[in-house]
Every structure is written in C-alpha cells, then in structure tokens.
Amino acid sequence: MDQWRDLARVAADGTGVTEGDNVSIFLTDASSVAAAEAFVAECYRRGAFPQTLLTDERFDRAALEHAPVELLGRVPDVEADALRWSDVHVSFRGMQPPAPTREDDTRLAIQRAAKGAISALRWSETRWAVVRVPTQEWAEFVGIDAGKLFDEFFAGCIADWPALRAGWQHLGHRLELADRVHITAPDTDLRLDIGGRRWVTFAGEANLPDGELATAPHDHGVEGFITFPQRFYFAGRAIEGLRLTFERGTVTDVQAEEGAGLAQALIDTDDGARHVGELGIGLNPALTTLTGDLFFDEKVLGTVHIALGRAYPECGGTNQSTLHWDIVKDLRDGPHGAGDLLVDGEPLIRAGQVTSPLAGAHTR
C-alpha cells in the first residue's frame, strides 16, 4: 500500500533519519506491522540501522493482573536501554479496544508512572515520533466508519508540512505576545496564565497524525473549572463526563460520570500531576471526527486540550511529573454545546466557529 510508504517517509523526514543513525522502533500490536515494516524499509534506504521491539499492550494487561507492586512500577529495562542506544525513536501504536480488567485504579496509575519514565527518556534522548495507527476493530468499538477513520488518518499524516508549519508558526509568534487564555463552554470557565511562554508548533515532526500549537501555562496560573463531557479512553479505561476544578494552578476537585477513580489515581501520581503542563490548540483541518482516542482528537481543528503533568521545557515550562495526560475539549457546536477560546480577549474560536486568526493560519 503506497500510503504506508508515504507515511514512512513523513516519519523519517520528521525525525531526521539519516545515514548512520541507530533507530529504535516500538510496536504495540500486530495491526501496526504494515506501518512499521514500511518505516524499517525507509530507514535502510537511508543508511540507518533500525531495530524493532514488540511492546504489545497485552503484556501490560498481564502485568496488571499478576505482577506484585514492585514489578508493576519497574521501568522496563530493555525499552530504556533501547532509547539510550537510539538516535531516533518511533513508536507505532495501534488503536485497539480495551480489554476488560479487574485491576484497581491505583495499580493502573503505578504502571502508567513507569511508562511515563520511558516517555521522558524518549523525549530527552532521541529525535522521536509516535504514530497512532487506526484499526477496523477500534472503528467498530467506538461506532465510526472505518473508511472515514483511515482516510482522515492518512490525510492527517501525509501533508505539505512545511507549508502548514509556516502559517502555524506565524500564529504561534502572535500568541507569544499574549498573557491569558480563557476557555468557556457549558460548565467550563478556565483561565490560564501564559505570559512570557513560548508556543511550539507540531507539524509532522513528532506525532502522526499531527497539527497543534502548544505551550506551558505557569504552574500556579490556572484558575476555574473545565468539563470534558465526551467519552474517551486512557490507559485502556473509559472516562466520561470528567470535570476538573483548579485553584492557583492545582487540581482541587475531580468528578466524572465514569472513571473518576482512575482520574483521581492519575492525579495522585505525584505533585506535578496536579498541575497543567501543557495547553494545546488543535490545528489539523483534515481531522474532523472525534474517535475517543486522545492522540487523534487533540489535533482536530476546533478543539483545545490540556495535559496534566510534565511540561515541555522548550515552551519554558518547569512542571515535572511522570504523568503527561492530554485531555481534549471539543469547542465545536455539537450535542454538548459550543464554546469559546479567547487569547487576551481575542477569539480564536467563538461559539464553536473557528475565527480568522486561527482559520487564516492555514492559508498564509
């Protein structure tokens, strides 16, 4: 399938794969083999040396069911060594429906903390990318058309990234002059202090599908409350109707119609997990369907997201945590109502509609 080869080129270009590079590849399930195989071939064509590990998420479920706590929270040595060996790292993560589990939320949070340590190594030691690969099984699970899911995936990955990056960076430079972001919607009124922070453009380098602007709010500069009414999945569990309240940057209250225990356990991971490490704005016009998968949905034009936990230091963020949990807020007009995204009072999204500063970033 030529699209897999095109995708491999995008991933190799974005991570700068070149002759002599050591490239580690993590594969989370068999459904992503076609994507990984195409990328391996692309690495060899460029004179790089790829090595692949199967880090299947079924093994994580076995650990949750059987492992004592001290092993559940152990950082995987082989994965860590692979990242330290690598110049480049790419993870191919297939979208698979979660399996039923009897394990409690605290055990799951302990396992996620160990995975967070791997993510931190990936960020610090390699030029990296994560590719979230759609599957027929996920489409059936969440009730969306599989053809549409794959079409949006490839369109959201295989793009003229240099052209898109130019417009998005221009908007990012404008946002760096701002002091305050205000997000409003039904049962949402959240203010974030961003004065002096940098905005980073993600345009085909690190995440596929890609397309966002991100910054790091000040650790104690988040006030108000935000609700995420849609059902989504994190760490193989469903969360729906999540509502977070912040005072001086700290989460002070967690509520949810489903998954409240997991949300609380994740926020209790460490002190940094109670703070917002990232504020992101979805930019990709090729993505329109909410999939329940945060990695996809955070790129949808008309959405914003916050991440609890670790901040991007390149944005000027200082918050430290083993957690980095992106949570997507859809501001488009839909069953839960429309919302606004204001930057120093100027609307980027007004009543669910993308306004000229944000829309214009795609046409410069």
C-alpha positions in Angstrom: 0.0 0.0 0.0 1.7 3.2 -1.2 0.2 5.2 1.7 2.2 3.3 4.2 5.4 4.1 2.3 4.4 7.7 2.1 3.7 7.7 5.8 7.1 6.1 6.4 8.8 8.9 4.5 6.9 11.5 6.6 8.0 9.9 9.8 11.6 9.6 8.6 11.7 13.2 7.4 10.1 14.5 10.6 12.7 12.7 12.8 15.6 13.4 10.5 16.6 9.8 9.8 19.9 9.8 8.1 22.9 7.6 7.3 24.5 6.1 10.4 21.5 6.7 12.8 20.5 4.0 15.3 16.7 3.8 15.1 14.6 2.0 17.7 11.0 1.1 16.8 8.4 0.0 19.3 5.4 -1.9 18.0 2.4 -2.2 20.3 0.3 -4.8 18.4 0.2 -6.8 15.2 -2.2 -4.5 13.5 0.6 -1.9 13.0 3.0 -4.2 11.3 2.4 -2.7 7.8 3.3 0.7 9.1 6.4 -0.5 10.9 7.5 -2.6 8.0 7.4 0.4 5.7 9.3 2.5 8.1 12.0 -0.2 8.6 12.5 -0.3 4.8 12.7 3.5 4.7 15.4 3.5 7.4 17.5 1.0 5.5 17.1 3.0 2.3 18.6 6.0 4.1 21.5 4.0 5.6 20.2 3.9 9.1 20.1 0.9 11.4 16.6 0.1 12.7 15.8 -2.4 15.5 12.3 -3.3 16.5 10.8 -4.3 19.8 7.3 -5.8 20.3 5.9 -3.9 23.3 2.4 -5.3 23.0 -0.2 -3.8 25.3 -1.5 -7.3 26.1 1.7 -7.7 28.1 0.7 -4.7 30.1 -2.6 -6.3 30.9 -0.8 -9.4 32.1 1.3 -7.3 34.4 -1.8 -5.5 35.8 -3.3 -8.9 36.7 -0.4 -10.7 38.1 2.6 -8.5 38.9 3.5 -7.5 42.5 3.6 -3.7 43.0 7.4 -3.5 42.9 7.4 -5.1 39.5 4.4 -3.2 38.2 6.1 0.1 38.9 9.5 -1.0 37.5 10.8 0.9 34.5 11.2 -1.6 31.6 14.9 -2.0 31.3 15.1 -3.2 27.7 12.9 -0.3 26.5 15.0 2.1 28.5 18.3 0.7 27.1 16.9 0.9 23.6 16.1 4.6 23.9 19.5 5.3 25.3 21.0 3.5 22.3 18.9 5.4 19.8 19.5 8.5 17.8 15.9 8.2 16.6 12.8 6.5 18.1 9.4 5.8 16.5 6.5 4.1 18.3 3.7 2.6 16.2 0.7 2.3 18.5 -2.3 0.5 17.1 -5.8 1.6 18.2 -7.1 -1.4 20.0 -10.3 -1.7 22.1 -9.6 -2.0 25.8 -9.8 -5.4 27.3 -11.9 -6.0 30.5 -9.7 -5.8 33.6 -10.4 -6.4 37.3 -7.4 -4.4 38.5 -7.9 -1.3 40.6 -7.2 2.2 39.6 -4.1 2.6 41.9 -2.3 -0.3 40.2 -3.0 1.2 36.8 -1.6 4.5 37.9 1.5 2.8 39.2 2.0 1.2 35.8 1.4 4.5 34.0 4.1 6.1 36.1 6.7 3.6 34.9 5.6 4.2 31.3 6.0 7.9 32.0 9.6 7.3 32.7 10.0 5.7 29.3 8.3 8.7 27.7 10.7 11.0 29.5 13.7 9.1 28.1 12.2 9.2 24.6 11.8 13.0 24.9 15.3 13.6 26.3 17.4 11.0 24.5 16.1 10.8 20.9 14.6 12.5 17.9 11.2 10.9 18.2 7.8 10.3 16.8 4.7 8.5 17.8 2.3 7.1 15.1 -1.2 6.2 16.2 -2.4 3.6 13.7 -6.1 3.2 13.2 -7.8 -0.2 13.1 -11.0 -1.8 11.9 -11.5 -3.0 15.5 -11.3 0.5 17.0 -13.8 1.9 14.5 -16.3 -0.8 15.3 -15.7 -0.4 19.0 -16.5 3.4 19.0 -19.1 3.2 16.3 -17.5 5.2 13.5 -16.9 4.4 9.8 -13.6 2.6 9.4 -13.1 4.0 5.9 -13.5 7.5 7.2 -11.1 6.9 10.1 -8.4 5.6 7.7 -9.0 8.4 5.2 -8.7 11.1 8.0 -5.6 9.3 9.4 -3.7 9.4 6.1 -4.8 12.9 5.3 -3.8 14.0 8.8 -0.3 12.4 8.4 0.6 12.9 4.7 0.5 16.6 4.2 2.6 19.6 3.0 4.0 20.1 6.4 6.5 22.9 5.6 3.6 25.0 4.2 1.4 24.3 7.1 4.2 25.0 9.6 4.8 28.5 8.2 1.3 29.6 8.9 1.1 27.9 12.3 4.4 29.4 13.4 3.2 32.9 12.5 0.2 32.4 14.7 2.4 31.0 17.5 4.6 34.1 17.4 1.4 36.2 17.8 0.3 34.1 20.8 3.7 34.6 22.5 2.8 38.2 23.0 -0.3 37.3 25.0 -0.8 36.9 28.7 -4.0 35.0 29.2 -6.1 32.2 27.6 -9.8 31.9 28.5 -11.8 28.8 27.7 -15.6 28.9 28.1 -18.4 26.5 27.3 -21.3 24.9 29.1 -19.9 24.0 32.6 -16.5 25.4 31.7 -14.8 28.6 32.7 -11.0 28.2 32.7 -8.3 30.9 32.7 -4.6 30.1 32.1 -1.7 32.4 32.5 0.7 32.1 29.6 2.6 35.4 29.8 6.2 35.0 28.6 5.8 31.4 27.5 6.8 30.1 24.1 4.5 28.3 21.7 5.8 25.2 19.9 4.5 24.2 16.5 3.9 20.5 15.9 3.8 19.9 12.2 4.8 16.4 11.1 7.9 16.1 13.3 6.9 14.2 16.4 3.3 13.0 16.3 1.3 11.4 13.5 -1.4 12.4 12.8 -0.1 15.9 13.7 -1.1 19.5 13.9 -1.1 21.6 17.0 0.3 24.6 18.8 1.3 24.0 22.4 2.6 26.0 25.3 3.2 25.5 29.1 0.9 27.6 31.4 2.5 28.9 34.5 2.4 26.3 37.3 0.2 28.4 39.6 -1.6 30.3 36.9 -4.6 28.2 36.1 -8.0 29.1 37.7 -11.6 27.8 37.3 -13.1 24.6 36.0 -13.4 22.6 32.8 -15.6 19.7 31.8 -14.9 17.1 29.2 -18.3 15.6 28.5 -17.4 13.2 25.7 -16.4 9.6 26.4 -12.7 8.9 25.9 -10.2 6.3 26.7 -6.9 6.4 28.6 -4.7 3.5 29.7 -7.3 1.1 28.4 -10.1 2.6 30.6 -13.2 4.7 29.7 -13.6 8.2 31.2 -16.8 10.2 30.6 -18.1 13.5 31.9 -14.8 14.4 33.6 -14.8 17.7 35.5 -11.7 19.3 36.9 -11.5 22.4 39.2 -8.3 24.4 39.6 -7.2 26.8 42.3 -3.8 28.6 41.9 -2.8 26.0 39.3 -3.6 23.0 41.3 -6.5 20.5 40.8 -8.7 20.7 43.8 -11.6 18.6 42.7 -12.2 15.7 40.4 -15.6 14.4 39.2 -16.7 12.1 36.5 -19.7 10.2 35.4 -17.4 7.2 34.7 -13.7 6.7 35.5 -13.5 9.1 38.5 -11.3 6.7 40.4 -8.8 6.4 37.6 -8.7 10.1 37.1 -8.1 10.7 40.8 -5.4 8.0 40.9 -3.6 9.5 38.0 -3.7 13.0 39.6 -2.3 11.5 42.8 0.7 10.1 40.9 3.0 12.9 42.1 2.9 16.6 42.9 3.4 17.6 39.3 0.4 15.6 38.2 -1.9 18.1 39.8 -0.7 20.9 37.6 -1.3 21.7 33.9 1.9 21.1 32.0 0.6 21.8 28.5 -2.1 23.8 26.8 -2.6 22.8 23.2 -4.7 24.0 20.3 -5.8 21.5 17.6 -4.9 22.7 14.1 -5.4 19.9 11.6 -8.3 20.6 9.2 -8.1 17.1 7.8 -9.3 15.7 11.1 -13.0 16.2 11.9 -14.1 13.0 13.7 -13.8 12.6 17.4 -12.6 9.0 17.9 -12.4 8.7 21.7 -8.6 8.4 21.3 -6.9 11.4 22.8 -3.9 11.2 20.5 -6.1 11.7 17.4 -8.6 14.0 18.9 -6.2 16.6 20.3 -5.2 17.5 16.7 -8.8 18.2 15.5 -9.3 21.8 14.4 -11.9 23.4 16.8 -10.6 21.6 19.9 -8.2 22.5 22.7 -6.5 20.3 25.2 -4.7 20.5 28.5 -2.2 17.9 29.7 -1.8 17.3 33.4 1.8 16.6 34.5 5.1 17.0 32.7 5.6 20.3 30.8 7.5 20.8 27.6 10.7 22.6 28.6 11.0 24.1 25.1 7.9 26.1 25.9 9.5 27.4 29.1 7.6 25.0 31.3 9.0 23.9 34.6 6.4 21.4 35.9 7.9 17.9 36.5 5.9 14.7 36.6 6.0 11.1 35.4 2.5 11.8 34.1 1.6 13.6 30.8 -2.1 13.1 30.3 -3.7 15.0 27.4 -7.4 15.7 27.8 -9.4 17.1 24.8 -12.1 19.7 25.0 -14.3 19.9 21.8 -15.4 23.5 21.4 -17.3 23.0 18.2 -21.1 23.2 18.1 -22.4 19.7 19.0 -24.6 17.8 21.4 -22.8 19.3 24.4 -22.9 22.9 23.2 -20.4 25.2 21.6 -17.5 27.1 23.3 -15.1 29.9 23.0 -11.3 30.1 23.0 -10.1 33.7 23.8 -6.5 34.9 23.9 -6.2 38.2 25.6 -9.9 38.7 24.8 -9.4 38.0 21.0 -11.5 34.9 19.9 -9.7 32.1 18.1 -12.9 30.1 18.5 -16.2 31.8 19.0 -19.5 29.9 19.7 -17.9 26.8 18.2 -16.7 28.5 15.0 -13.0 28.9 14.1 -12.3 32.6 13.6 -10.0 34.4 11.2 -6.7 34.3 13.3 -6.9 30.5 13.6 -8.6 29.8 10.2 -6.1 32.2 8.5 -3.1 30.3 9.9 -3.9 27.6 7.2 -3.8 29.9 4.3 -0.8 32.1 4.7 
